[in-house]
Amino acid sequence: MPSSDTIHPTPPSDRKVAIALRGVSIGYGSRAIIEGIDLDIFEGEILFIGGGSGCGKTTLLSSLNTLRPPLTGSIVIDGIEIAGAAEDTLQSVRRRFGMMYQLGALFGGMTLLENVRLPLAEFTTLSPAAMDDLARSKLGLVGLAAHADKKPSEISGGMQKRAAIARALALDPPIIFLDEPSAGLDPVTSADLDALIVALNHMLGTTFVVISHELASIFSIGHRFAMLDGVRKRLVALGSPTQLRDSSDDVWVRRFLTRTPTGDS
């Protein structure tokens, strides 16, 4: 795994669309939080989605991972429309992505091996031995091969996040969703996790969609940044984090990416 000071993300050369959103509005009941999202997420890219508190980034993630249907619009994942899709279609789509929740969501009574093995037991007909081998290989990808028989309480928070990523990789999905992966981590551990994401992106070609407002991670490893604004209820910026910071016409976008207090001009 590369060290955190050698991360130089390269935009994907293949611009095939992995996820396409058209006219998407998200919210609760009939109340929209964000409206009219048009966004292409490309295969092999690391896309960060962020914005101010309450801007709708977590709600958008819950629509992307099929847990909450959008209020309006179209979401196509790997060529399959999920907005309004039947449950059997959604189940098929769910095998095409992995999910790492903010707190890892590992089962405390299980070992890391057993946690990573869960998707294999649920969705494959592999033998127990084959599932164990695959689970160990995924733990090896995230640097936890030596900890396979430990329980989550026996490892650090950063290791728990890596184990959750290993579980997300269990079925070799082309897309991984990460919800606030650096939350609760110290800067060094967070940088190590960034380096792991880049290593997996380079090694496997995995598309990463990362919900985060951690500027260090956004600038260090993000190919693009999509910024939501809960006040204007729309996607207000999309592009290279550095270019948006340095040359966006939107004052709020520049303030966000430079951590400028609202009282300053």
KOLLUMGU-651133 format. One record per residue: x, y, z of N, C-alpha, C, O in turn; residue in one letter. Coordinates in pm, whole numbers, padded with zeros to 5 digits, always signed. Each point is the difference from the previous one (the first is absolute). Layout:
# KOLLUMGU-651133
XYZXYZXYZXYZA
...
This chain:
# KOLLUMGU-651133
+00084-00118+00000-00084+00118+00000+00088+00124+00000+00092+00007+00082M
-00115+00092-00170+00085+00115-00005-00014+00086+00124-00105-00001+00064P
+00211+00074-00029-00009+00091+00112-00084+00120-00038-00020+00029-00118S
-00029+00042+00222-00093+00110-00026+00065+00115-00073-00071+00080-00061S
+00203-00069+00064+00064+00113-00067+00040-00031-00144+00068+00080-00063D
-00111-00196+00012+00032-00034-00140-00127-00015-00082+00002-00059-00108T
-00112+00111+00159-00128-00012-00071-00006+00106-00110+00007+00120+00028I
-00020-00165-00150-00018+00091-00113-00110-00057-00088+00029-00068-00098H
-00154+00095+00131-00110-00062-00075+00000+00042-00145+00023+00116-00033P
-00048-00211-00053-00008+00024-00144-00143-00023-00045-00056-00107+00024T
-00005+00205-00091-00138-00020-00046-00010-00122-00091+00093-00028-00075P
-00204-00043+00081-00015-00119-00085+00003+00037-00147-00059+00100-00041P
+00128-00182-00039+00008+00027-00143-00126-00046-00072-00039+00057-00102S
-00026-00161+00154-00124-00051-00058-00116+00077+00063-00024-00009+00120D
-00048+00084-00202-00104+00087+00053-00139-00065-00006-00100+00071-00005R
+00093-00202+00005-00129-00067+00001-00073+00034+00130+00060+00002+00108K
-00189+00023-00119-00080+00040+00116-00039-00123+00082-00057-00095-00054V
+00088+00099+00183-00041-00106+00091-00136+00027+00062-00082-00091+00015A
+00057+00218+00020-00126+00041+00060-00044+00130-00067+00080+00093-00011I
-00204-00087-00032-00053+00120-00065-00123+00048+00075-00094-00077+00021A
+00094+00203+00019-00116+00062+00064-00053+00108-00092+00076+00082-00051L
-00207-00081+00030-00064+00099-00084-00126+00053+00069-00094-00075+00027R
+00094+00206+00000-00116+00063+00060-00038-00057+00135-00119-00005+00033G
+00217-00037+00046-00028-00068+00126-00027+00101+00111+00079+00091+00023V
-00190-00110+00045-00031+00074+00121-00007-00099+00115-00055-00109-00015S
+00110+00146+00130+00003-00089+00115-00059+00073+00120+00004+00123+00007I
-00059-00200+00087-00056+00062+00119-00084-00100+00077+00019-00121-00011G
-00111+00175+00090-00083-00082+00088-00146+00038-00020-00036+00117+00002Y
-00047-00219-00023-00139+00027-00029-00010+00077-00130+00050-00044-00104G
-00114+00159+00109-00007+00085-00120+00098+00117+00006+00000+00085-00088S
+00083-00081+00194+00092+00113+00019+00135-00033-00062+00069-00092+00043R
-00032+00169-00144+00128-00021-00067+00111+00073+00075-00016+00114+00043A
+00130-00182-00028+00120+00061+00059+00089+00054-00111+00053+00111+00008I
-00037-00191-00112+00077+00040-00118-00083-00035-00122-00063-00105-00005I
+00065+00195-00095-00084-00020-00118+00084+00006-00128+00102+00069-00007E
-00148-00142-00093+00054+00013-00136+00145-00038-00016+00074+00067-00073G
-00030-00175+00139+00141-00041-00012+00022-00070-00133-00066-00100-00031I
+00159+00152-00049+00049-00067-00120+00148-00029+00023+00079+00093+00017D
-00042-00221-00016+00137-00037+00037+00037-00133-00063-00074-00097+00011L
+00189+00093-00077+00059-00124-00047+00119-00035+00089+00088+00083+00021D
-00088-00205+00030+00113-00051+00078+00070-00103-00087-00062-00097-00044I
+00191+00118+00019+00072-00081-00099+00065-00123+00063+00039+00000+00117F
-00028-00104-00198+00069-00120+00044+00144+00033+00038+00070+00071-00073E
-00027-00123+00186+00139+00013+00040+00037+00132+00064+00119+00024+00025G
-00215+00062+00003+00035+00127+00063-00027-00004+00150-00075-00085+00049E
+00139+00177+00021-00028+00023+00141-00073+00133+00008+00060+00107-00013I
-00190-00114+00035-00084+00119+00006-00041+00026+00143-00057-00087+00066L
+00085+00207-00017-00046+00042+00131-00128+00081-00016-00012+00082-00090F
-00084-00107+00179-00123+00079+00007-00005+00064+00137+00006-00069+00102I
-00017+00202-00098+00001+00068+00127-00080+00128-00003-00070+00030-00097G
+00082+00046+00204-00073+00125+00015-00021+00028+00147+00047-00074+00085G
-00118+00182-00056-00025+00037+00139-00088-00099+00072-00062-00087-00062G
+00057+00101+00193-00085-00088+00082-00145+00009-00046-00053+00109-00022S
-00012-00225+00009-00139-00004-00041-00025+00026-00147-00113+00027-00040G
+00220-00035-00042-00016+00032-00142-00064-00113-00080-00042+00021-00114C
+00033-00141+00172-00064-00111-00070+00094-00107-00051-00043-00091-00071G
+00172+00099+00107+00094-00099-00056-00029-00142+00047+00012-00094-00078K
-00049+00077+00205-00031-00134+00049-00130-00051-00060-00013-00118-00031T
-00084+00208+00014-00127-00039-00064+00025-00041-00145-00061-00095-00048T
+00149+00167-00021+00033-00038-00137+00064-00138-00002-00032-00081-00087L
+00121+00054+00181+00062-00132+00005-00104-00108+00020+00009-00107-00060L
-00108+00133+00144-00102-00102+00024-00086-00026-00124-00060-00106-00013S
+00055+00204-00079-00067-00025-00128+00091-00076-00095-00045-00087-00074S
+00173+00120+00076+00094-00071-00088+00012-00147+00039+00016-00086-00086L
-00023+00057+00216+00014-00140+00040-00135-00072+00012-00009-00106+00061N
-00095+00166-00121-00134-00059-00019-00082-00009+00128-00105-00064-00001T
+00148+00125+00110-00077-00009+00125-00113+00102+00005-00098-00020+00073L
+00110+00129-00149-00105+00103-00001-00023+00044-00144+00090+00059-00060R
-00206-00085+00002-00022+00041-00138+00000+00152-00012-00045+00069+00091P
+00095-00017-00202-00005+00145-00020-00144+00047-00014-00088-00076-00039P
+00065+00203+00071-00135+00055-00015-00036+00010-00148-00113-00030-00039L
+00210+00073-00042-00019+00008-00144+00131-00034-00069+00106+00001+00063T
-00113-00030-00192+00119-00017-00079+00043-00143-00020-00067-00094+00043G
+00181+00079-00110+00052-00130-00041+00138-00023+00058+00086+00088-00005S
-00064-00208+00060+00133-00043+00044+00029-00133-00068-00069-00100+00022I
+00172+00099-00104+00039-00121-00073+00136-00045+00050+00097+00075-00009V
-00090-00196+00062+00124-00058+00051+00037-00119-00087-00075-00097-00012I
+00193+00107-00050+00049-00110-00085-00105-00040-00103-00019-00118-00029D
-00050+00220-00026-00096-00023-00107-00140-00036+00045-00087-00025-00084G
+00062+00021+00215-00131-00041+00051-00067+00116+00073+00059+00059+00090I
-00180-00027-00130-00077+00105+00066-00048-00050+00136-00065-00104+00008E
+00096+00180+00099-00041-00044+00133-00117+00080+00054-00068-00045+00092I
+00042+00164-00147-00113+00080+00048-00130-00071-00037-00031-00015-00118A
-00043-00028+00217-00125-00068-00023+00013-00146-00038-00098-00063-00039G
+00219+00008+00051+00023-00139-00041-00062-00098+00099-00016+00032+00118A
-00017-00150-00167-00054-00106+00086+00110-00052+00091+00119+00019-00027A
-00158-00086+00136+00095-00045+00100+00102-00099-00057+00116+00003+00039E
-00158-00091-00131+00096-00095-00056+00106+00071-00084+00115-00042-00002D
-00154+00149-00065+00098+00080-00075+00096+00069+00096+00121+00003-00025T
-00173+00052+00132+00085+00067+00099+00098-00098+00063+00116+00035+00024L
-00160-00156+00003+00090-00100+00056+00115-00030-00095+00114-00017+00043Q
-00144+00012-00172+00105-00022-00099+00099+00114-00003+00121-00021-00009S
-00173+00145+00017+00086+00118-00002+00088+00004+00125+00116+00040-00008V
-00170-00080+00121+00076+00006+00126+00125-00087-00003+00095+00024+00075R
-00094-00124-00159+00120-00083-00013+00108+00069-00081+00114-00047-00006R
-00149+00159-00057+00096+00071-00084+00074+00109+00077+00088+00066-00055R
-00124-00047+00182+00074+00097+00078+00022-00053+00142-00073-00086+00049F
+00175+00142+00016+00026-00029+00140-00020+00127+00080+00004+00110-00055G
-00026-00125+00186-00033+00115+00084+00079-00005+00129+00002-00103+00069M
+00064+00214-00036+00063+00014+00131-00068+00112+00075+00003+00116-00043M
-00066-00150+00155-00071+00100+00078+00096+00076+00091+00111-00044+00026Y
-00157+00160+00021+00085+00093+00073+00071-00065+00118+00119+00024+00021Q
-00189-00106+00055+00059-00063+00118+00048-00142-00027+00031-00074+00094L
-00025+00035-00221+00047-00133-00035-00110-00103-00004-00005-00082-00091G
-00085+00085+00192-00114-00092+00007+00042-00146-00002-00068-00085-00058A
+00181+00055+00120+00042-00139+00014-00080-00066+00113-00041+00067+00094L
+00020-00197-00105-00070-00074+00104+00098-00036+00110+00096-00073-00023F
-00120+00126+00144+00096-00013+00108+00022-00142+00049+00107-00031+00053G
-00205-00055-00071+00014-00137+00046+00071-00091-00099+00022-00117+00028G
+00015+00171-00143+00066-00079-00105+00144+00044-00016+00035+00114+00032M
+00049-00203-00080+00136+00036-00034+00000+00082-00130-00101+00006-00070T
+00214+00055+00040+00010+00074-00126-00024-00094-00118-00069+00038-00096L
+00123-00158+00102-00020-00097-00107-00149-00029-00018-00050-00004-00113L
-00020-00015+00223-00143-00031-00008-00078+00118-00053-00096-00018-00075E
+00135+00140+00111-00067+00119-00052+00016+00011-00151-00096+00027-00071N
+00218-00047+00022+00025+00012-00144-00066-00114-00075-00036+00015-00117V
+00021-00127+00182-00058-00119-00061-00152+00012-00021-00057-00073-00081R
-00007+00164+00154-00146+00009-00002-00059+00017-00140-00090-00075-00037L
+00138+00172-00044-00058+00014-00134+00019-00125-00086-00085-00032-00084P
+00194-00039+00104+00025-00122-00077-00099-00109+00039-00048-00074-00085L
+00019+00066+00214-00097-00100+00046-00142+00034-00048-00080-00090-00027A
+00052+00219+00017-00134+00044-00038-00026-00012-00149-00111-00033-00042E
+00214+00061-00040-00024+00017-00144+00073-00101-00089-00012+00008-00122F
+00088-00101+00180+00068-00098-00084-00029-00141+00050-00055-00020+00109T
+00094-00077-00189-00015-00141+00039+00137-00064+00018+00014-00121-00014T
+00086+00201+00044+00135-00051+00021+00005-00091+00123-00082+00011+00090L
+00179-00099-00088+00021-00085+00117+00051+00085+00116+00057+00106-00023S
-00076-00151+00147+00051+00075+00114+00150+00028-00010+00045+00109+00035P
+00031-00205-00083+00145+00020-00012+00031+00109-00102+00088+00083+00022A
-00159-00085-00135+00022+00101-00103-00038+00139+00051+00068+00098-00029A
-00178-00091+00105-00039+00129+00056+00105+00052+00098+00030+00119+00002M
+00025-00208+00079+00106+00041+00093+00122+00052-00076+00058+00101+00038D
-00021-00170-00144+00117+00042-00079-00022+00137-00061+00088+00086+00004D
-00208-00066-00060-00030+00131-00060-00003+00111+00105+00052+00109-00023L
-00113-00138+00137-00006+00100+00107+00141+00035+00047+00029+00117+00025A
+00057-00216-00012+00138+00029+00041+00073+00083-00105+00080+00088+00034R
-00108-00114-00161+00066+00077-00106-00045+00145+00003+00081+00090-00025S
-00208-00065+00055-00049+00138+00009+00062+00071+00120+00036+00117-00008K
-00023-00187+00119+00067+00059+00116+00146+00029-00032+00056+00098+00048L
+00004-00184-00129+00137+00025-00042+00013+00126-00083+00100+00071+00011G
-00201-00042-00094+00003+00119-00083+00004+00128+00083+00055+00101-00043L
-00113-00106+00162-00005+00120+00085+00100-00008+00115-00005+00081+00093V
+00095-00177-00100+00107-00008+00099-00039-00062+00132+00063+00027+00102G
-00168-00110-00102-00047-00058+00126+00005-00153+00001-00071-00063+00079L
+00152+00003-00163+00005-00146-00007+00037-00062+00135-00051-00106+00036A
+00138+00173+00037+00047-00054+00128-00104+00017+00112+00020-00051+00110A
-00129+00121-00139-00100+00029+00104-00134-00067-00030-00102+00037+00060H
+00101-00133-00149-00126-00060-00046-00082-00059+00113-00123+00003-00006A
+00188-00056+00109-00072-00069+00106-00032+00090+00120-00049-00048+00102D
+00076+00177-00114-00032+00094+00107-00142+00053-00019-00054+00000-00111K
-00004+00046+00221-00130+00065-00006+00019+00151-00008+00106+00051+00037K
-00208+00022-00085+00014+00144-00016+00049+00074+00125+00076+00096-00011P
-00118-00141+00128+00040+00067+00124+00149-00016+00030+00055+00069+00085S
+00009-00161-00155+00142-00027+00026+00093+00075-00094+00122-00016+00007E
-00178+00098-00095+00083+00075-00094-00035+00148+00009-00100+00038+00060I
+00183+00046-00122-00020+00145+00005-00113+00043-00091-00049-00077-00083S
+00008+00204+00100-00106+00054-00085+00039+00002-00146-00083-00029-00086G
+00207+00064+00057+00046+00000-00139-00002-00139-00060-00036-00017-00116G
+00074-00083+00194-00003-00138-00048-00144-00046-00023-00027-00077-00092M
-00065+00123+00177-00140-00034-00020-00052+00056-00133-00075-00066-00070Q
+00117+00189+00037-00040+00058-00129+00055-00084-00115-00069-00025-00099K
+00194-00018+00112+00059-00082-00107-00070-00135-00012-00019-00051-00110R
-00018-00006+00224-00074-00127-00005-00135+00019-00068-00046-00088-00073A
-00018+00203+00099-00128+00028-00065+00017+00014-00151-00086-00041-00077A
+00197+00099+00035+00029+00010-00145+00023-00139-00057-00045-00030-00111I
+00115-00056+00186+00021-00138-00047-00134-00070-00020-00018-00071-00099A
-00074+00091+00192-00133-00061-00017-00072+00058-00121-00069-00072-00072R
+00084+00203+00049-00063+00061-00117+00056-00056-00130-00068+00000-00102A
+00192-00048+00106+00066-00056-00118-00029-00148-00021+00043-00058-00100L
-00114-00005+00193-00012-00146+00001-00050-00057-00131+00050-00104-00045A
-00147+00170-00018-00059-00053-00124+00061+00062-00125-00057-00011-00109L
+00172+00076+00124+00070+00065-00112-00089+00099-00075-00006-00005-00122D
-00063+00094+00193-00087+00096-00068+00082+00105-00073+00110+00034+00045P
-00159+00020-00156+00073+00105-00071-00010+00136+00068+00077+00090-00032P
-00173-00074+00126-00025+00129+00065+00000-00020+00151-00058-00096+00051I
+00125+00187+00021-00002+00000+00146-00049+00137+00047+00052+00103-00043I
-00151-00103+00132-00046+00122+00066+00063+00006+00139-00005-00097+00076F
+00064+00212-00042+00061+00020+00131-00069+00118+00068-00003+00110-00054L
-00051-00134+00172-00070+00105+00075+00091+00053+00110+00023-00068+00100D
+00029+00189-00119+00087+00066+00098+00109-00095+00050+00008-00026+00120E
+00078-00026-00209+00099-00099+00042+00100+00051+00103+00053-00079+00079P
-00025+00209-00077+00100+00054+00093-00059+00043+00133+00073+00044+00089S
-00203-00055-00073-00065+00046+00124+00059-00073+00120+00006-00123+00001A
+00036+00199+00099+00051-00058+00124+00144-00045-00005+00050-00056+00098G
+00019+00077-00210+00138-00044-00013+00097+00116+00018-00031+00114-00034L
+00149-00143+00089+00102+00103+00011+00058+00026-00139-00020-00080-00091D
+00092+00193+00072+00048+00037-00134+00088-00106-00067-00009-00021-00121P
+00094-00045+00198+00090-00100-00059-00078-00122-00047+00021-00050-00110V
-00112+00002+00195-00083-00115-00038-00089+00034-00118-00021-00083-00088T
-00030+00206+00085-00082+00045-00112+00081+00000-00129-00049-00042-00105S
+00173+00090+00112+00086+00001-00119+00032-00142-00046+00007-00026-00121A
+00012-00065+00216+00023-00140-00037-00122-00059-00072+00014-00076-00095D
-00133+00113+00142-00122-00048-00065-00012+00058-00141-00041-00070-00092L
+00076+00198+00076+00002+00060-00133+00092-00078-00093-00035-00029-00115D
+00153-00004+00166+00097-00074-00081-00054-00136-00041+00025-00047-00112A
-00098-00017+00202-00060-00129-00032-00104+00015-00111-00004-00081-00093L
-00079+00184+00101-00102+00022-00103+00065+00018-00137-00045-00057-00099I
+00151+00136+00094+00071+00022-00126+00062-00130-00050-00007-00030-00119V
+00067-00047+00209+00062-00127-00040-00103-00095-00059+00026-00064-00102A
-00142+00054+00165-00107-00088-00051-00054+00052-00132-00031-00079-00090L
+00019+00210+00078-00046+00061-00125+00096-00033-00114-00044-00034-00110N
+00173+00045+00136+00100-00031-00103+00005-00150-00030+00008-00040-00116H
-00013-00041+00220+00017-00144-00016-00121-00066-00064+00015-00086-00087M
-00135+00126+00129-00122-00068-00041-00083+00079-00100-00090-00056-00063L
+00120+00184+00048-00081+00085-00088-00136+00032+00059-00091+00040-00073G
+00077-00056+00204-00128+00022+00067-00039+00147-00003+00084+00088+00020T
-00211-00063-00044-00055+00135+00012-00035+00025+00146-00071-00079+00061T
+00122+00188-00006-00031+00036+00139-00083+00127+00003+00038+00103-00057F
-00153-00110+00123-00083+00117+00025+00006+00024+00151-00048-00081+00079V
+00107+00195-00041+00033+00024+00140-00079+00120+00052+00011+00110-00052V
-00092-00133+00155-00070+00108+00067+00092+00055+00108+00036-00071+00094I
+00003+00197-00106+00097+00055+00095+00009+00151-00014-00023+00056-00107S
+00058+00009+00219+00037+00141-00006+00143+00020+00050+00038+00112+00035H
+00041-00220-00031+00140+00007+00042+00083+00057-00114+00030-00070-00096E
+00006+00197+00106+00070+00066-00110+00133-00065-00031+00039-00008-00116L
+00032-00040+00219+00130-00063-00025-00015-00120-00093+00081-00019-00091A
-00183-00061+00113-00024-00117-00084-00049+00042-00139+00044-00056-00100S
-00134+00153+00096-00054+00045-00129+00112+00047-00091+00003-00036-00118I
+00089+00118+00170+00108+00052-00083+00108-00103-00025+00067+00005-00104F
-00048-00098+00195+00109-00097-00013-00032-00110-00100+00087-00039-00078S
-00210-00012+00079-00027-00118-00083-00120+00013-00092-00024-00090-00081I
-00052+00198+00089-00119+00011-00083+00030+00038-00143+00071+00097-00026G
-00124-00173-00068+00006+00042-00140-00092+00118-00023+00036+00098-00066H
-00159-00108+00122-00096+00109-00013-00074+00018+00132-00004-00090+00084R
-00055+00208-00068-00079+00033+00118-00134+00053-00046-00008+00092-00081F
-00099-00151+00134-00136+00048-00027-00052+00063+00128-00009-00066+00104A
-00026+00195-00112-00041+00073+00119-00148+00031-00003-00051+00056-00097M
-00019-00092+00205-00141+00027+00016-00019+00122+00090+00079+00023+00091L
-00184+00053-00116-00034+00116+00082-00144-00015+00046-00093+00007-00080D
+00074-00027+00211-00133-00021+00053-00087+00124-00003-00123-00012+00002G
+00183+00129-00007-00078+00124-00006-00060+00018-00139-00119+00028-00015V
+00204-00043-00085-00048+00013-00138-00063-00129-00052-00061-00001-00108R
+00075-00106+00183-00061-00130-00032+00046-00053-00136-00080-00048-00079K
+00210+00057+00055+00048-00052-00127+00148-00034+00006+00071+00035+00094R
-00027-00104-00197+00142-00024-00021+00061+00129-00053-00038+00048-00106L
+00134+00009+00181+00052+00132-00036+00140-00004-00060+00047+00100-00055V
+00022-00215+00064+00135-00007-00056+00035-00144-00032-00040-00092+00071A
+00115+00075-00177+00048-00133-00040+00129+00018-00078+00003+00071-00101L
+00103-00136+00147+00126+00010-00073+00119-00034+00088-00016-00050+00111G
+00135+00079-00162+00122-00021+00076-00005+00083+00128-00030+00119-00006S
+00059-00179+00121-00003+00078+00125+00089+00123-00005-00039+00108+00045P
+00159-00122-00100+00093+00112-00006-00052+00111-00090+00007+00117+00035T
-00060-00154-00151-00052+00100-00091-00121+00071+00059-00015+00121-00017Q
-00072-00193+00085-00115+00062+00063+00045+00097+00110-00054+00110+00013L
+00151-00151+00064+00051+00087+00108+00059+00129-00055-00021+00108+00054R
+00097-00122-00163+00077+00114-00050-00077+00089-00096+00031+00119-00011D
-00131-00173-00058-00059+00079-00107-00151-00011-00014-00055+00044-00100S
-00014-00102+00199-00145-00006-00009-00060+00140+00005+00050+00087+00072S
-00155-00065-00149-00071+00128+00002-00094+00010+00121-00054+00107+00028D
+00036-00217+00042-00094-00004+00111+00075+00030+00131+00090-00074+00039D
-00129+00183+00027+00069+00041+00122-00010-00107+00109+00098-00027+00069V
-00218-00034-00055-00018-00101+00104+00090-00120-00024+00054-00056+00095W
-00037+00014-00219+00088-00112-00033+00143+00033+00040+00068-00083+00061V
-00021+00203-00094+00137+00038+00036+00017+00008+00151+00103-00042+00054R
-00202+00096+00015+00009+00008+00146+00008-00139+00061+00081-00025+00090R
-00164-00065-00138-00001-00137+00054+00135-00066-00020+00053-00061+00093F
+00003+00072-00212+00124-00071-00032+00125+00068+00054+00108-00058-00004L
-00121+00180+00053+00114+00069+00062-00020+00021+00149+00084+00061+00066T
-00194-00111-00011-00034+00015+00142+00000+00147+00041+00054+00036+00105R
-00114+00048-00187-00005+00143+00027-00125+00033+00081-00111-00032-00042T
+00127+00097+00159-00118+00037+00079-00092+00093-00079+00046+00080-00082P
-00175-00091+00109-00096+00079-00076+00011+00148+00030-00051+00082-00077T
+00116-00043+00186+00014+00140+00033+00108+00071-00078+00009+00122+00003G
+00077-00201-00075+00110+00061-00077-00045+00022-00143-00087-00071-00051D
+00147+00168-00014-00031+00026-00141+00100-00070-00089-00009+00010-00122S
